[in-house]
Every structure is written in structure tokens, then in C-alpha cells.
Amino acid sequence: MTEIRYEQANPVPGRVLKVPSPDLFIHYMHRSFGRFPIELNKNHIERLIGLGATFSEPNPCRELINAIEQLGSIRVWADYGEHS
């Protein structure tokens, strides 16, 4: 059977996520979803809501939830500025 598929042709460039404590955020994300890079979708929203209760403003989890609701799925990673 032939299937016709599609994917996002022009993905949104990586956006900076405002995180008050990046090391703590990375720790929580690794514990909740595994090692970076991770892909999050609508199935992860409930866990992000719970994780978001541990952050004050700006709440990075709320921003990730908004991105998932807008884009369907997102990829999250840590950029240590090591690329040229």
C-alpha cells in the first residue's frame, strides 16, 4: 500500500528558552524525559505542567507547552556555544 507522507519543510529555528537556572532545568528535564536532545509533543504536556510548578517566572515549562500547542512537537537541547 502506498502512503503519502509529509513533514515540516522549513522548521522553526532554535529559539532561546528563558531559564532562571539552566543547570537545574537540565537536571529536571533529564529526570523527566531522558537525555537531550529530546522531542516533546502533546503527550508530554501534563508532565510539563507538573514540572512547571517548580519554576517561578519566567516559567520555561509554560513556554515549552505553548510551543507544543502551536507546533505539535518540539525538539529541546542544550547549546553550549561550542559550534562555529
Backbone hydrogen bonds, N-H to C=O, Kabsch-Sander energy under -0.5 kcal/mol:
donor,donor_aa,acceptor,acceptor_aa,energy
5,R,3,E,-0.5
18,K,16,V,-0.5
19,V,17,L,-0.8
25,F,21,S,-2.6
26,I,22,P,-2.8
27,H,23,D,-2.1
28,Y,24,L,-2.6
29,M,25,F,-2.7
30,H,26,I,-2.7
31,R,27,H,-2.3
32,S,28,Y,-2.1
33,F,29,M,-3.1
34,G,29,M,-0.6
34,G,30,H,-1.7
38,I,76,V,-2.5
40,L,38,I,-0.5
40,L,74,I,-2.8
42,K,72,G,-0.7
44,H,41,N,-2.4
45,I,42,K,-0.9
48,L,44,H,-2.2
49,I,45,I,-2.4
50,G,46,E,-1.8
51,L,47,R,-2.6
52,G,48,L,-2.6
53,A,49,I,-0.7
53,A,50,G,-0.9
54,T,51,L,-1.9
55,F,52,G,-1.5
63,E,59,N,-1.5
64,L,60,P,-2.1
65,I,61,C,-2.6
66,N,62,R,-2.3
67,A,63,E,-2.1
68,I,64,L,-2.5
69,E,65,I,-2.6
70,Q,66,N,-1.8
71,L,67,A,-3.2
72,G,68,I,-2.8
73,S,71,L,-0.6
74,I,40,L,-2.7
76,V,38,I,-3.1
80,Y,78,A,-0.6
